[in-house]
Amino acid sequence: MENIVFEVFTAALPAFFRKEKKNITDNVSERNLCERLLHYIERELEKTELSNYHVDTEYNRKQGGQVKTIINKEEVVVTITCYLLIHSCGDVVEHDNLLALEMKKSAVRDADKLSDKQRLCGLTAIAYERVWSFGGLHIRSIFVGIR
């Protein structure tokens, strides 16, 4: 499963960079770029055995429609929204979040980049009590820097 997700992502990137070059060079927001990337990932995902998975931007729900939360390194429960997520919408609990992606432009402050990296680490941490994350080897957290 992990290899399929990686192949889907790497297959989607060339078309994304080629067709979204103007958006990237015009300095549109990271959220807009993630929304655009979603379409390229969906096309590639449909070609695989994971076609029943969803690709969403700004998704903030977990099983049962509850707000998605993680425990940060200070052991505080925080709500999260991930820029782009390949997931089962809670239908496949043992393999829900297959890819979590945050995107930052290179000119963004390092503190903001670190915050995103910590959120991705939280998404891939082992589940704790009612705080959900998959915690398995099949999640890929990807941090993409756009210049």
TORBA-721864 format. One record per residue (C-alpha): residue in three letters; residue number from 1; chain; x, y, z. Coordinates in Angstrom, 1 decimal. Layout:
N
+------+-----+------+--------+--------+--------+
! code ! pos ! unit !      X !      Y !      Z !
+------+-----+------+--------+--------+--------+
!  ALA ! NUM !    A !      X !      Y !      Z !
...
+------+-----+------+--------+--------+--------+
***
This chain:
147
+------+-----+------+--------+--------+--------+
! code ! pos ! unit !      X !      Y !      Z !
+------+-----+------+--------+--------+--------+
!  MET !   1 !    A !    0.0 !    0.0 !    0.0 !
!  GLU !   2 !    A !    2.8 !    2.4 !    0.9 !
!  ASN !   3 !    A !    4.4 !    1.9 !   -2.5 !
!  ILE !   4 !    A !    1.2 !    2.6 !   -4.3 !
!  VAL !   5 !    A !    0.7 !    5.9 !   -2.5 !
!  PHE !   6 !    A !    4.3 !    6.9 !   -3.3 !
!  GLU !   7 !    A !    3.8 !    6.0 !   -6.9 !
!  VAL !   8 !    A !    0.5 !    7.9 !   -7.1 !
!  PHE !   9 !    A !    2.1 !   11.0 !   -5.6 !
!  THR !  10 !    A !    5.2 !   10.9 !   -7.8 !
!  ALA !  11 !    A !    3.1 !   10.2 !  -10.9 !
!  ALA !  12 !    A !    0.9 !   13.2 !  -10.2 !
!  LEU !  13 !    A !    3.7 !   15.7 !   -9.6 !
!  PRO !  14 !    A !    5.0 !   16.2 !  -13.2 !
!  ALA !  15 !    A !    1.6 !   17.1 !  -14.5 !
!  PHE !  16 !    A !    1.0 !   19.4 !  -11.5 !
!  PHE !  17 !    A !    4.2 !   21.3 !  -12.0 !
!  ARG !  18 !    A !    3.7 !   21.5 !  -15.8 !
!  LYS !  19 !    A !    0.1 !   22.6 !  -15.7 !
!  GLU !  20 !    A !    0.2 !   24.8 !  -12.6 !
!  LYS !  21 !    A !    3.5 !   26.6 !  -13.4 !
!  LYS !  22 !    A !    1.7 !   29.9 !  -13.7 !
!  ASN !  23 !    A !    0.0 !   29.6 !  -10.3 !
!  ILE !  24 !    A !    3.3 !   28.6 !   -8.7 !
!  THR !  25 !    A !    5.2 !   31.5 !  -10.3 !
!  ASP !  26 !    A !    2.4 !   33.9 !   -9.6 !
!  ASN !  27 !    A !    2.8 !   33.1 !   -5.9 !
!  VAL !  28 !    A !   -0.8 !   31.8 !   -5.2 !
!  SER !  29 !    A !   -1.5 !   30.5 !   -1.8 !
!  GLU !  30 !    A !   -0.3 !   27.0 !   -0.6 !
!  ARG !  31 !    A !   -3.9 !   26.0 !    0.0 !
!  ASN !  32 !    A !   -4.8 !   26.8 !   -3.6 !
!  LEU !  33 !    A !   -1.8 !   24.8 !   -4.9 !
!  CYS !  34 !    A !   -2.8 !   21.9 !   -2.7 !
!  GLU !  35 !    A !   -6.4 !   22.0 !   -4.0 !
!  ARG !  36 !    A !   -4.9 !   22.0 !   -7.6 !
!  LEU !  37 !    A !   -2.6 !   19.1 !   -6.7 !
!  LEU !  38 !    A !   -5.6 !   17.1 !   -5.4 !
!  HIS !  39 !    A !   -7.0 !   16.8 !   -8.9 !
!  TYR !  40 !    A !   -3.8 !   15.3 !  -10.3 !
!  ILE !  41 !    A !   -3.5 !   12.8 !   -7.3 !
!  GLU !  42 !    A !   -7.2 !   11.8 !   -7.8 !
!  ARG !  43 !    A !   -6.6 !   10.9 !  -11.4 !
!  GLU !  44 !    A !   -3.6 !    8.7 !  -10.5 !
!  LEU !  45 !    A !   -5.4 !    7.2 !   -7.5 !
!  GLU !  46 !    A !   -8.3 !    6.1 !   -9.7 !
!  LYS !  47 !    A !   -5.9 !    3.9 !  -11.6 !
!  THR !  48 !    A !   -5.0 !    1.8 !   -8.5 !
!  GLU !  49 !    A !   -6.6 !   -0.6 !   -6.1 !
!  LEU !  50 !    A !   -6.9 !    2.3 !   -3.7 !
!  SER !  51 !    A !   -9.6 !    4.0 !   -5.9 !
!  ASN !  52 !    A !  -12.0 !    3.8 !   -3.0 !
!  TYR !  53 !    A !   -9.9 !    6.2 !   -1.0 !
!  HIS !  54 !    A !  -10.6 !   10.0 !   -0.9 !
!  VAL !  55 !    A !   -8.3 !   12.9 !   -1.6 !
!  ASP !  56 !    A !   -9.4 !   16.0 !    0.4 !
!  THR !  57 !    A !   -7.9 !   19.4 !    1.2 !
!  GLU !  58 !    A !   -8.5 !   21.1 !    4.6 !
!  TYR !  59 !    A !  -10.2 !   17.9 !    6.0 !
!  ASN !  60 !    A !  -10.7 !   18.1 !    9.7 !
!  ARG !  61 !    A !  -12.8 !   15.1 !   10.7 !
!  LYS !  62 !    A !  -12.1 !   11.6 !   12.0 !
!  GLN !  63 !    A !  -14.2 !    8.6 !   12.7 !
!  GLY !  64 !    A !  -17.8 !    9.3 !   13.6 !
!  GLY !  65 !    A !  -17.6 !   12.8 !   12.2 !
!  GLN !  66 !    A !  -15.7 !   14.2 !   15.2 !
!  VAL !  67 !    A !  -13.1 !   17.0 !   14.8 !
!  LYS !  68 !    A !   -9.7 !   15.5 !   14.1 !
!  THR !  69 !    A !   -7.2 !   15.9 !   17.0 !
!  ILE !  70 !    A !   -3.7 !   15.0 !   17.9 !
!  ILE !  71 !    A !   -1.5 !   15.2 !   21.0 !
!  ASN !  72 !    A !    1.4 !   17.6 !   20.5 !
!  LYS !  73 !    A !    4.8 !   17.1 !   22.1 !
!  GLU !  74 !    A !    3.6 !   19.0 !   25.2 !
!  GLU !  75 !    A !    0.9 !   16.3 !   25.5 !
!  VAL !  76 !    A !   -1.9 !   18.8 !   24.8 !
!  VAL !  77 !    A !   -4.8 !   17.7 !   22.6 !
!  VAL !  78 !    A !   -5.1 !   20.1 !   19.6 !
!  THR !  79 !    A !   -7.5 !   20.1 !   16.6 !
!  ILE !  80 !    A !   -5.8 !   19.8 !   13.2 !
!  THR !  81 !    A !   -6.6 !   20.4 !    9.6 !
!  CYS !  82 !    A !   -4.2 !   19.0 !    7.0 !
!  TYR !  83 !    A !   -3.7 !   20.7 !    3.7 !
!  LEU !  84 !    A !   -4.1 !   17.5 !    1.7 !
!  LEU !  85 !    A !   -5.0 !   14.0 !    2.8 !
!  ILE !  86 !    A !   -5.4 !   10.7 !    1.1 !
!  HIS !  87 !    A !   -7.7 !    8.8 !    3.5 !
!  SER !  88 !    A !  -10.7 !    6.4 !    3.8 !
!  CYS !  89 !    A !  -12.9 !    8.9 !    5.7 !
!  GLY !  90 !    A !  -12.7 !    6.5 !    8.6 !
!  ASP !  91 !    A !  -14.0 !    3.5 !    6.6 !
!  VAL !  92 !    A !  -10.8 !    1.6 !    6.9 !
!  VAL !  93 !    A !   -9.7 !    2.4 !   10.5 !
!  GLU !  94 !    A !   -6.5 !    0.4 !   10.4 !
!  HIS !  95 !    A !   -5.3 !    2.2 !    7.2 !
!  ASP !  96 !    A !   -7.2 !    5.5 !    7.2 !
!  ASN !  97 !    A !   -4.6 !    8.3 !    6.5 !
!  LEU !  98 !    A !   -2.4 !    7.1 !    3.7 !
!  LEU !  99 !    A !   -0.8 !   10.4 !    2.9 !
!  ALA ! 100 !    A !   -0.7 !   13.7 !    4.8 !
!  LEU ! 101 !    A !    0.8 !   16.7 !    3.0 !
!  GLU ! 102 !    A !    1.5 !   20.3 !    4.0 !
!  MET ! 103 !    A !    3.0 !   22.8 !    1.6 !
!  LYS ! 104 !    A !    5.0 !   25.9 !    2.4 !
!  LYS ! 105 !    A !    6.7 !   28.4 !    0.2 !
!  SER ! 106 !    A !   10.4 !   28.8 !    0.7 !
!  ALA ! 107 !    A !   10.1 !   32.4 !    1.9 !
!  VAL ! 108 !    A !    7.8 !   31.4 !    4.9 !
!  ARG ! 109 !    A !    9.2 !   31.7 !    8.4 !
!  ASP ! 110 !    A !   11.0 !   28.6 !    9.7 !
!  ALA ! 111 !    A !    8.7 !   28.6 !   12.7 !
!  ASP ! 112 !    A !    5.7 !   28.1 !   10.4 !
!  LYS ! 113 !    A !    7.4 !   25.3 !    8.6 !
!  LEU ! 114 !    A !    8.3 !   23.7 !   11.9 !
!  SER ! 115 !    A !    4.7 !   23.9 !   13.0 !
!  ASP ! 116 !    A !    3.5 !   22.1 !    9.9 !
!  LYS ! 117 !    A !    6.2 !   19.4 !   10.3 !
!  GLN ! 118 !    A !    5.1 !   18.9 !   13.9 !
!  ARG ! 119 !    A !    1.4 !   18.5 !   12.7 !
!  LEU ! 120 !    A !    2.5 !   15.9 !   10.2 !
!  CYS ! 121 !    A !    4.4 !   14.0 !   12.9 !
!  GLY ! 122 !    A !    1.3 !   14.1 !   15.0 !
!  LEU ! 123 !    A !   -0.7 !   12.7 !   12.2 !
!  THR ! 124 !    A !    1.7 !    9.8 !   12.0 !
!  ALA ! 125 !    A !    2.0 !    9.2 !   15.8 !
!  ILE ! 126 !    A !    0.5 !    6.2 !   17.5 !
!  ALA ! 127 !    A !   -3.1 !    6.6 !   18.5 !
!  TYR ! 128 !    A !   -3.7 !    7.6 !   22.2 !
!  GLU ! 129 !    A !   -7.0 !    7.2 !   23.9 !
!  ARG ! 130 !    A !   -9.6 !    9.1 !   21.9 !
!  VAL ! 131 !    A !   -7.0 !   11.0 !   19.9 !
!  TRP ! 132 !    A !   -6.8 !    9.5 !   16.5 !
!  SER ! 133 !    A !   -3.9 !    8.9 !   14.2 !
!  PHE ! 134 !    A !   -3.0 !    5.8 !   12.3 !
!  GLY ! 135 !    A !    0.5 !    5.3 !   13.7 !
!  GLY ! 136 !    A !    1.4 !    2.6 !   11.2 !
!  LEU ! 137 !    A !    4.0 !    2.3 !    8.6 !
!  HIS ! 138 !    A !    1.6 !    3.0 !    5.7 !
!  ILE ! 139 !    A !    1.2 !    6.7 !    6.4 !
!  ARG ! 140 !    A !    3.5 !    9.0 !    4.5 !
!  SER ! 141 !    A !    3.8 !   12.5 !    5.8 !
!  ILE ! 142 !    A !    5.2 !   14.7 !    3.1 !
!  PHE ! 143 !    A !    6.4 !   18.3 !    3.5 !
!  VAL ! 144 !    A !    6.7 !   20.0 !    0.1 !
!  GLY ! 145 !    A !    8.5 !   23.3 !   -0.2 !
!  ILE ! 146 !    A !    7.5 !   25.4 !   -3.2 !
!  ARG ! 147 !    A !    9.9 !   28.1 !   -4.3 !
+------+-----+------+--------+--------+--------+
***
